[in-house]
Amino acid sequence: MIGVRHADFAYGNTRLRARKSELLDNAAYERLVGKDIDGVLGGLADTPYAPSGGLHGLHRAIRLRLAVSLEEMRSFYSGPARELIDALLSRFDVQNVIAVVRARAHRQTPDDDALAALVPVGWLVEPLVTEILRPRELAGVVDLLARRAPDHELAGVLRTAFAEYERTGDLAALERQILAFHAERLAGRLASAGKDGATLLRFGQREIDERNLMVALRLRDAIASGAQGTVRPAETVLAGGTLPPPVLAMIVSAAAPASIVATVGRLAGGKWRAALDRWTATGDLNALQRGLERAAIADAIALFGTGDPLGIDIPLAFTTAVQVEARNLRLIGEAAVRGIAPEVVRAELIWPEGPK
């Protein structure tokens, strides 16, 4: 458990501010958009990526750079600050577990695609990843994950969740049990850190709230289409957010989108209002989810300038920024190989200095 001593972020945050200058800016992305894969590789030759070997080489360089960036960040801190950095990076552990389980549940997923979905930091990294991704049944994957998990609690959750999956075949429920375990444990760790963990706790609650909001809206659509079955809201949302259960139930049953916006739009400091207003005009839940995710990313990266310079805010901003960079470069590489139009790529990129 994170201790009660004050976390000292001064040294590490100074190092991260220096690392920030190495991140690609809008102009760097613009120079890459529209090039073929050789042009993209050449454009990155003088960057920390310096990839070679086509698209696969680019993906390898991206994974390596992401791993180095995040593990170096971890090394900049000690004591209570290091414990909070570990809490911040623990999200990748659970994401990686779910990505591996999902890849083996959907057997058509190529191993290269499964590997690209992993964030190479934490306990689920090479050579364990290659071992797990060898052809085997999902039961064997879960058993290996449980045996190699860093603690007995996670191992127990994996085995319990998989036993339920074998009975129901509900992969979403299996993933939800893993996410719920992580969210509950993380919330406890951050609560014990007090003020030092407040920013991480706030962003974690926001992520849960936005997930629950999307689950409730999709369930609402399912009920309207007659495809809802026996699923109830309480079975599909995660605990730990700030949206009260009655609000989520209202979203599922609301007849008019306007009533949802009136109730929910003012929450999260009003950050959801613009995205919800667009949803009422289009009914596009995928666009709403994309808008919420992009707003959360922008708010996290903005902590470089608006957050506590001596707190966890800077590591959170840096972690988000390097993830965005990896995402953008994967998109540019895939677009270069597939010949996707530059205007489409520009619309999909997350521009670090704001949309073009």
C-alpha atoms as one frame of an Amber mdcrd trajectory, in Angstrom:
protein
   0.000   0.000   0.000   1.170   3.514  -0.809   2.618   5.095   2.307   1.533
   8.242   4.118   4.862  10.027   3.614   4.802  12.913   1.142   5.782  11.892
  -2.383   8.775  13.778  -3.806   8.369  14.264  -7.561  10.826  17.148  -8.020
  13.761  15.296  -9.594  11.691  12.982 -11.779   9.413  15.736 -13.027  12.423
  17.789 -14.060  13.660  14.827 -16.101  10.238  14.349 -17.697  10.034  18.005
 -18.714  13.322  17.524 -20.547  11.943  14.373 -22.191   8.856  16.278 -23.329
  10.981  18.268 -25.788  11.784  14.993 -27.606   8.135  14.257 -28.392   6.938
  14.807 -31.948   5.000  18.027 -32.582   2.317  18.925 -35.120   4.889  19.912
 -37.738   6.648  16.548 -37.429   3.416  14.659 -38.024   2.505  16.871 -40.952
   5.816  16.005 -42.614   4.985  12.295 -42.340   1.375  12.365 -43.520   0.938
  11.346 -47.143   4.330   9.625 -47.504   4.808   5.976 -48.436   6.314   3.678
 -45.818   9.890   4.369 -46.956   9.194   8.086 -46.675   7.796   7.633 -43.162
  10.856   5.645 -42.079  13.147   8.246 -43.599  11.261  11.036 -41.862  11.849
   9.330 -38.517  15.536   8.603 -39.119  16.730  11.501 -36.943  14.254  10.822
 -34.125  14.525   8.409 -31.180  12.622   5.891 -33.327  15.022   5.540 -36.305
  13.118   2.508 -37.615  14.053   0.167 -40.446  12.521  -2.878 -42.089   9.211
  -1.570 -43.353   5.985  -1.495 -41.361   7.042  -4.330 -39.050  10.242  -2.440
 -38.285   8.234   0.671 -37.496   6.016  -1.285 -35.100   9.082  -2.737 -33.373
  10.594   0.737 -33.002   7.341   2.091 -31.583   7.089  -0.702 -29.002  10.718
  -0.291 -27.992  10.439   3.471 -27.666   7.266   3.182 -25.589   8.849   0.611
 -23.290  12.013   2.648 -22.812  10.098   5.878 -22.185   7.801   4.414 -19.534
  10.388   2.292 -17.743  12.848   5.204 -17.682  10.110   7.345 -16.191   9.619
   4.745 -13.475  13.341   4.822 -12.693  13.303   8.586 -12.038  11.327   8.177
  -8.795  11.696   6.467  -5.448   9.737   6.016  -2.240   6.091   7.108  -2.182
   6.486   8.848  -5.561   7.676   5.574  -7.121   4.678   3.799  -5.622   2.362
   6.299  -7.291   4.198   5.862 -10.599   3.675   2.117 -10.236  -0.018   2.792
  -9.624  -0.150   4.954 -12.754   1.522   2.259 -14.876  -0.556  -0.571 -13.417
  -3.310   0.298 -15.875  -1.163  -1.231 -18.604  -0.951  -4.519 -16.722  -4.723
  -4.946 -16.796  -4.971  -3.685 -20.394  -2.344  -6.214 -21.444  -4.084  -9.081
 -19.678  -7.363  -8.235 -21.391  -5.660  -7.834 -24.780  -4.071 -11.282 -24.507
  -7.320 -12.912 -23.380  -9.238 -11.195 -26.166  -6.680 -12.233 -28.776  -6.959
 -15.893 -27.824 -10.739 -15.796 -27.440 -10.940 -14.487 -31.021  -8.596 -16.981
 -32.605  -8.584 -15.159 -35.921  -6.477 -12.371 -34.384  -2.913 -12.623 -35.769
  -0.147 -12.677 -33.170   1.363  -9.515 -34.682  -1.923  -7.682 -34.102  -2.139
  -9.024 -30.559   1.435  -7.939 -29.861   0.752  -4.453 -31.247  -2.164  -4.116
 -28.801   0.130  -4.600 -25.807   1.922  -1.798 -24.012   5.436  -3.160 -23.339
   5.680  -2.186 -19.686   4.987  -4.026 -16.436   5.000  -7.773 -15.846   3.359
  -8.954 -19.077   6.264  -8.333 -21.439   8.786 -10.393 -23.401   9.613 -13.253
 -23.191   6.390 -14.090 -21.335   4.243 -12.499 -24.047   5.666 -14.715 -26.778
   5.162 -17.765 -24.582   1.535 -16.862 -23.927   0.783 -16.039 -27.554   1.905
 -19.465 -28.743  -1.045 -21.416 -30.149  -3.067 -22.771 -27.247  -6.650 -22.804
 -26.007  -7.960 -19.864 -23.994  -8.002 -22.068 -20.887  -4.248 -22.581 -21.237
  -3.678 -18.831 -21.704  -5.632 -17.961 -18.561  -3.884 -20.690 -16.566  -0.461
 -19.393 -17.649  -1.452 -15.802 -16.865  -2.649 -16.849 -13.415   0.533 -18.821
 -12.715   2.750 -15.932 -13.787   0.682 -13.113 -12.254   2.623 -10.992  -9.735
   0.189 -11.652  -6.880  -2.294 -14.257  -5.676  -5.256 -11.869  -5.755  -4.989
 -11.260  -9.500  -4.444 -14.970 -10.102  -7.603 -15.751  -8.150  -9.633 -13.201
 -10.087  -8.415 -14.606 -13.411  -9.370 -18.150 -12.463 -12.751 -17.154 -11.025
 -13.602 -14.985 -14.027 -12.619 -17.721 -16.467 -14.688 -20.331 -14.622 -17.696
 -18.048 -15.053 -16.822 -17.534 -18.718 -16.755 -21.296 -19.290 -20.289 -21.462
 -17.924 -21.727 -18.461 -19.804 -19.453 -17.797 -22.787 -19.684 -14.089 -21.913
 -16.254 -12.622 -22.723 -17.395  -9.103 -21.824 -18.266 -10.286 -18.306 -14.832
 -11.881 -17.954 -13.145  -8.633 -18.965 -15.420  -6.663 -16.650 -14.399  -8.761
 -13.645 -10.727  -8.104 -14.376 -11.359  -4.373 -14.812 -13.451  -4.212 -11.642
 -10.712  -5.886  -9.608  -8.108  -3.449 -10.914 -10.330  -0.392 -10.376 -11.148
  -1.352  -6.794  -7.553  -2.080  -5.862  -6.254   1.077  -7.548  -8.855   3.258
  -5.838  -7.777   1.883  -2.477  -4.105   2.549  -3.197  -4.784   6.105  -4.335
  -7.123   6.908  -1.459  -4.375   5.951   0.980  -2.031   8.405  -0.769  -4.307
  11.358   0.022  -3.518  14.568  -1.853  -0.543  13.001  -3.653  -2.854  10.550
  -5.432  -5.784  12.916  -6.001  -5.137  13.613  -9.688  -4.805   9.936 -10.580
  -7.942   9.164  -8.589  -9.858  11.908 -10.396  -8.819  10.755 -13.854  -9.489
   7.136 -12.903 -13.003   8.013 -11.772 -13.554   9.970 -14.975 -12.513   6.953
 -17.056 -14.947   4.715 -15.166 -17.728   7.303 -15.472 -17.245   7.617 -19.216
 -17.179   3.869 -19.644 -20.357   3.510 -17.585 -22.021   6.314 -19.525 -21.281
   4.564 -22.829 -22.455   1.205 -21.462 -25.725   2.766 -20.313 -26.290   4.512
 -23.652 -25.563   1.336 -25.641 -27.878  -0.638 -23.376 -30.538   2.025 -23.963
 -30.165   1.547 -27.713 -30.294  -2.226 -27.314 -33.546  -2.006 -25.356 -35.022
   0.312 -27.981 -34.120  -2.187 -30.727 -35.553  -5.145 -28.810 -32.155  -6.862
 -28.538 -31.559  -6.231 -24.855 -32.191  -9.768 -23.606 -31.867 -10.190 -19.853
 -28.978  -7.775 -19.249 -29.556  -5.243 -16.465 -27.587  -1.990 -15.938 -26.158
  -3.161 -12.610 -24.560  -6.135 -14.367 -22.685  -4.076 -16.944 -21.235  -1.034
 -15.161 -18.086  -0.717 -13.070 -18.062   0.484  -9.484 -15.762   3.313  -8.457
 -17.059   6.163 -10.585 -18.988   9.229  -9.493 -22.144   8.685 -11.562 -24.774
   7.442  -9.099 -26.625   4.215 -10.002 -29.975   6.095 -10.264 -28.461   8.364
 -12.939 -27.205   5.388 -14.918 -30.623   3.734 -14.621 -32.254   6.964 -15.832
 -29.965   7.009 -18.886 -30.992   3.458 -19.807 -34.702   4.199 -19.514 -34.807
   7.795 -20.799 -37.021   8.246 -23.840 -35.544  11.548 -24.993 -31.819  12.331
 -25.415 -32.456  15.865 -24.172 -33.302  14.580 -20.688 -30.012  12.673 -20.592
 -28.044  15.755 -21.603 -29.865  17.876 -19.028 -28.946  15.458 -16.249 -25.492
  14.281 -17.304 -24.166  17.255 -19.274 -23.433  19.283 -16.175 -21.449  16.493
 -14.554 -17.678  16.035 -14.886 -17.331  19.780 -14.647 -19.380  20.210 -17.803
 -16.683  18.480 -19.881 -19.227  16.133 -21.458 -21.711  18.734 -22.589 -20.333
  19.508 -26.048 -19.903  15.835 -26.956 -23.386  15.006 -25.678 -24.914  17.859
 -27.648 -23.334  16.450 -30.825 -24.699  13.023 -29.948 -28.240  14.362 -29.632
 -27.894  15.770 -33.157 -26.400  12.642 -34.759 -27.227   9.693 -32.513 -23.691
   8.412 -33.209 -22.456   6.638 -30.085 -19.088   5.800 -31.657 -18.478   9.493
 -32.303 -19.524  10.278 -28.730 -17.061   7.744 -27.323 -14.323   9.110 -29.547
 -15.090  12.663 -28.401 -14.996  11.700 -24.721 -11.702   9.838 -25.132 -10.073
  12.689 -27.022 -11.215  15.235 -24.444  -9.774  13.128 -21.611  -6.474  12.770
 -23.494  -6.287  16.517 -24.117  -6.998  17.268 -20.449  -4.310  14.822 -19.287
  -1.644  16.204 -21.637  -2.602  19.756 -20.644  -1.368  18.939 -17.124   2.135
  19.710 -18.416   1.088  23.359 -18.159  -1.894  23.402 -15.804  -1.077  20.666
 -13.300   0.965  20.583 -10.132   4.616  20.811 -11.274   5.703  18.884  -8.172
   3.016  16.210  -8.274   1.848  13.132 -10.183   0.286  15.462 -12.783   3.500
  15.606 -14.851   3.996  11.819 -15.032   0.336  11.436 -16.003   0.743  14.013
 -18.767   3.952  12.387 -20.008   2.503   8.879 -19.980  -0.506  10.038 -21.972
   1.667  11.945 -24.439   3.943   8.998 -25.226   0.910   6.745 -25.685  -0.550
   9.248 -28.121   2.723   9.403 -30.024   2.788   5.612 -30.373  -0.824   5.599
 -31.545  -0.208   8.346 -34.094   2.845   6.661 -35.578   1.045   3.330 -35.889
  -1.750   5.118 -37.720   0.642   6.913 -40.055   2.520   3.694 -40.792  -0.627
   1.717 -41.552  -1.955   4.554 -43.715   1.308   4.675 -45.655   1.094   0.962
 -46.474  -2.618   0.971 -47.290  -2.647   4.215 -49.232  -5.171   5.956 -46.984
  -5.848   9.529 -48.047  -3.953  12.232 -46.087  -7.153  14.067 -45.143  -8.482
  10.895 -43.512  -5.240  10.433 -41.585  -5.244  14.040 -40.418  -8.769  13.635
 -39.071  -7.766  10.531 -37.113  -4.525  11.865 -35.638  -4.442  13.293 -32.137
  -2.470  16.509 -32.633  -0.345  17.305 -29.546  -0.676  21.065 -30.044  -4.385
  20.917 -30.769  -6.320  20.009 -33.944  -5.153  21.519 -37.203
